[in-house]
Amino acid sequence: MDMQWWIWLVFGFGLIALELVLPTFFILWFGIGAVLVSLIAFLAPSLQLDMQVLLWVALSSVTTFLWFKVFRKKKPETRWTADDVIGEVGLLTASVSEFQKGRVRFQKPILGNEEWVCIADSAIPSGERVRIAAIEGNTARVTRA
């Protein structure tokens, strides 16, 4: 059976278009592999179907491998602990006292959150700058900055 090169091209662009609909970021590499097979089949029209399918599998695997191992930038892993954020300064958005929880907002996220529930040993009105003294579970213990 002889498969025309343009069928691979349509199949490849179909897979690439399907990637736009499905957010998997994996079908794209099979589409690129099919487009590459269409180029090879155009240049070598006597290529048999079984060889074309084998080329498609190989080229799809190579493009997937190249993306995940070579071209994709590695994100630097930044693991913060509670000890790393001691001393960070934020703005108190809700007043806090010894028996009332307040809220503090930071300019940059602290342990993944910009706003924290906070407690303090003394009363601090809202609008004051406070400093983290400790992290106790999901609550920040603060003092005046």
C-alpha positions in Angstrom: 0.0 0.0 0.0 1.3 3.4 -0.9 0.5 6.3 1.3 0.9 9.8 -0.2 3.1 12.3 1.5 0.3 14.9 1.9 -1.7 12.5 4.1 1.1 12.6 6.6 1.1 16.4 6.3 -2.6 16.7 7.0 -2.4 14.1 9.8 0.5 16.1 11.4 -1.2 19.5 11.2 -4.4 17.8 12.5 -2.5 16.6 15.6 -0.9 20.0 16.0 -4.3 21.6 15.8 -5.6 19.1 18.3 -2.9 20.2 20.7 -4.4 23.7 20.6 -7.7 22.2 21.9 -6.3 19.7 24.4 -3.9 21.2 26.9 -1.7 18.1 27.1 1.5 19.4 25.5 2.3 15.9 24.3 0.3 15.4 21.1 2.4 18.2 19.5 5.5 16.0 19.2 3.5 13.3 17.3 2.2 16.0 15.0 5.8 17.3 14.4 6.9 13.7 13.7 4.1 13.3 11.1 5.1 16.5 9.4 8.7 15.4 9.2 7.6 12.0 7.8 5.6 13.9 5.1 8.8 15.8 4.1 10.8 12.5 4.0 8.0 10.8 2.0 7.9 13.8 -0.4 11.7 13.5 -1.0 11.6 9.7 -1.2 8.3 8.7 -2.9 9.2 5.0 -3.0 9.1 4.7 0.9 6.7 1.9 2.0 4.0 2.4 4.5 5.6 0.2 7.2 8.8 2.3 6.9 6.8 5.5 7.1 5.1 4.4 10.3 8.4 3.3 11.8 9.9 6.7 10.9 6.9 8.4 12.5 7.3 6.5 15.7 11.0 7.2 15.8 10.8 10.9 14.9 8.0 11.4 17.4 10.0 9.8 20.1 13.1 11.8 19.2 11.2 15.1 19.3 9.6 14.2 22.6 13.0 13.3 24.1 14.7 16.4 22.8 12.0 18.6 24.3 11.9 17.0 27.7 15.6 16.4 28.1 17.4 19.1 26.1 15.4 22.1 25.1 13.0 22.7 28.0 14.5 25.0 30.6 14.8 23.7 34.0 13.1 25.7 36.7 15.3 26.4 39.6 14.0 24.7 42.7 13.4 27.2 45.5 12.3 25.5 48.6 11.5 27.9 51.4 11.1 26.9 55.0 9.6 28.8 57.8 13.1 29.8 59.1 13.8 31.6 55.7 11.0 34.1 56.1 11.6 35.2 59.7 12.2 38.9 59.6 10.1 39.6 56.5 8.2 42.9 56.8 4.5 43.3 55.8 1.6 45.7 56.2 -1.1 44.9 58.7 -4.5 45.0 57.0 -6.6 44.0 60.0 -5.7 45.0 63.5 -4.3 42.3 65.8 -4.2 41.9 69.6 -3.3 39.3 72.1 -6.8 37.6 71.8 -7.7 38.7 68.2 -6.3 37.4 65.0 -5.4 39.9 62.3 -4.2 39.8 58.7 -0.9 40.9 57.2 -0.1 41.4 53.5 3.4 41.1 52.0 4.7 42.6 48.7 5.9 39.2 47.5 4.4 35.8 48.4 5.7 34.3 51.6 5.6 30.5 51.4 3.1 30.8 48.5 0.8 33.3 50.1 0.7 37.1 49.9 -1.7 37.5 52.9 -1.4 35.7 56.2 -3.5 35.4 59.3 -1.4 36.7 62.1 -1.2 36.8 65.9 0.8 39.1 68.2 1.7 39.4 71.9 0.4 43.0 72.0 -2.2 45.1 70.2 -1.1 46.5 66.8 -3.5 48.7 64.8 -4.1 48.1 61.1 -1.9 50.0 58.7 1.3 49.4 60.8 4.4 47.6 59.4 5.0 44.3 61.1 7.8 41.8 61.0 7.4 38.0 61.1 8.8 36.6 64.4 7.7 33.0 63.7 5.5 30.8 61.6 3.1 28.6 63.6 1.2 26.3 61.3 -0.9 28.5 59.0 -0.5 31.6 61.2 2.3 34.1 61.4 3.4 35.5 64.7 4.3 39.2 64.2 5.9 42.1 66.1 6.1 45.8 65.3 8.7 46.5 62.6 
